[in-house]
Amino acid sequence: MYTAPHRFKLHPTTMPTRYRLRIHCPVSGCENKDISGWSCAQDNGAVYVDEDGYLSCESYSHRAEIVYWKFDCGLRGRGSQHNYERYQYADYEGFNHAMAIGLSQLKEAGAKWATKLIQNLEKQYTYVSINRKNSQIKFVKLKSYSMSGPMVYVTTKTYDVATKRWGERPTILSMDDRPFAEGGMRKAYSAKDWGLLKSSCHPKVVKLQLHKSYTKAEAEADVKMQMKCVVLAEEYNSYSCIPKKVSFCSAQLVQFQAGPHAGQYGLLEDYLPGTFEKHNLNFPMAPLSARNTPQAFSHFTFERTNGRMVVCDVQGVGDRYTDPQIHCMDDDLQYGQGNFGAHGIISFVRNHRCNSICRALKLTPINQLPHNWGSPAGKVATAPVPRYY
C-alpha cells in the first residue's frame, strides 16, 4: 500500500496513539479475507493506524488520512479487484467492514481509541466518492451509509446451546437514535453490523430494555432463552407431518463500549420485514390468533421437554418468530423476567386447545393431563410438574 509523502513534524504533546494495521483487504469486492499486517510500498516499513484516522509508516515519512491510501493485498486472478489496477482506494463500506473485523486484533487499544477512530473515519468519507474505472477520488456529498445515530464500538456475544459456551466478537455498530417500535419491556432500533459483509448483511435490530438497570446476567438469560427456542424450532421442523416450518431469530448479547448507550446491554438480531403478528400471550398464556402452527409449536415444546417448560409469547412475521418467552420449572434456568415457572405452564394447560397439527404430531391431548394441574394453582406452582405419559 502507498500514499503520497506527507513530511511534517508532530508535536510531542499531540502525538496520536497508533497500532499496527492488521486487517483483511479493505477494497470492496476483493475476496482476500486473510488478516495480516500491511507494509508501505515506498519504504517497506510497517503501516500503523491512529485514532485521528491516519495511516503512517514506521518512520512517519508517510502519513495521511485513510481515504488517501491505496491498497494491494497481492491477490490475483478470480475474485480479485487488483487484476488491472494493483493499488486501489478503500471505500467507506470496505474499510469499515475490514476495521470491524480487525478490532479483535486491537483489544489493547480500548473503547475510547476505537470510538474516536470510527468517528474520524465517518467524517473522512462523508464527502468522498471513489471512481473504480480510473481509481480517482471525487469529493461529493455521499448518501450516508449509517443510521441517524452515531457509529459506536460494541462487543457482541453469541451463545451455543449444545456446548453451553459463549463466543465474543468486537465490532462497529450503526443504529438509529430513535426506536421504530416499543413493547412492554423493550425498545427496538434499526441497526447495521459493520462486521458483516454488505452482500450477506441483513438489516439488524437492537433491542434495549426500557429500564437502564438491565444487567449482564439478565441479558445473557434472554439470549440463552431465545437460542433455546432456535433449537426447539429445529426439532419441530424435523417432523414431516407439519404443514409449515418455523424459525426464531438468533439473538446476540451486545454491550455498548462507548456512545450514548455506553455501559448498557441489549440484544442484537435480524430485522423481520413484513406485518408483525402476536399469536399467544405470555401470561395468562392464551391464544391471540386462529392459526394452528404457533399454538401447536407451543404444545410441542411442552411435550418435548417432559412438561418442564413451554415456549409462549410467540410472535413475528409469518412463521419467523422473535421475542419469545419460556416458562420453565428448573430453577437453574433463569429465562428472563417473564418466566413465571409452573404458574406459566399451568396457564398454558388451562388455555390451550389442541388442533389438527397437535394430533398429527401425536402430542398428548391437553384434556388427558392429570386433574390436579392448576387446582389449586398455588400448591401446584411449588411442586414438580407430574409426568403425564
HELIX and SHEET records of a PDB file:
HELIX    1   1 PRO A   12  THR A   14  5                                   3    
HELIX    2   2 ILE A   66  TYR A   68  5                                   3    
HELIX    3   3 TYR A   92  GLY A  102  1                                  11    
HELIX    4   4 LEU A  103  GLN A  105  5                                   3    
HELIX    5   5 LYS A  107  ALA A  109  5                                   3    
HELIX    6   6 ALA A  111  GLN A  124  1                                  14    
HELIX    7   7 TYR A  125  TYR A  127  5                                   3    
HELIX    8   8 LYS A  198  SER A  200  5                                   3    
HELIX    9   9 LYS A  216  ASN A  237  1                                  22    
HELIX   10  10 ASN A  292  ARG A  304  1                                  13    
HELIX   11  11 GLY A  341  ASN A  351  1                                  11    
HELIX   12  12 SER A  356  ALA A  360  1                                   5    
HELIX   13  13 ILE A  366  GLN A  368  5                                   3    
HELIX   14  14 ALA A  377  ALA A  381  1                                   5    
SHEET    1   A 4 ARG A  18  ARG A  20  0                                        
SHEET    2   A 4 VAL A  47  ASP A  50 -1                                        
SHEET    3   A 4 TYR A  54  CYS A  57 -1                                        
SHEET    4   A 4 ARG A  63  GLU A  65 -1                                        
SHEET    1   B 2 ARG A  22  ILE A  23  0                                        
SHEET    2   B 2 SER A  36  GLY A  37 -1                                        
SHEET    1   C 2 LYS A  70  PHE A  71  0                                        
SHEET    2   C 2 GLN A  88  TYR A  89 -1                                        
SHEET    1   D 2 VAL A 128  ASN A 131  0                                        
SHEET    2   D 2 GLN A 136  PHE A 139 -1                                        
SHEET    1   E 7 ALA A 181  GLU A 182  0                                        
SHEET    2   E 7 ARG A 186  ASP A 193 -1                                        
SHEET    3   E 7 ARG A 165  MET A 175 -1                                        
SHEET    4   E 7 MET A 151  ASP A 160 -1                                        
SHEET    5   E 7 GLN A 252  PHE A 256 -1                                        
SHEET    6   E 7 TYR A 265  ASP A 270 -1                                        
SHEET    7   E 7 LYS A 204  GLN A 209 -1                                        
SHEET    1   F 4 SER A 247  PHE A 248  0                                        
SHEET    2   F 4 ARG A 320  THR A 322  1                                        
SHEET    3   F 4 GLN A 315  VAL A 317 -1                                        
SHEET    4   F 4 GLU A 277  LYS A 278 -1                                        
SHEET    1   G 2 MET A 309  CYS A 312  0                                        
SHEET    2   G 2 GLN A 325  CYS A 328 -1                                        
END                                                                             
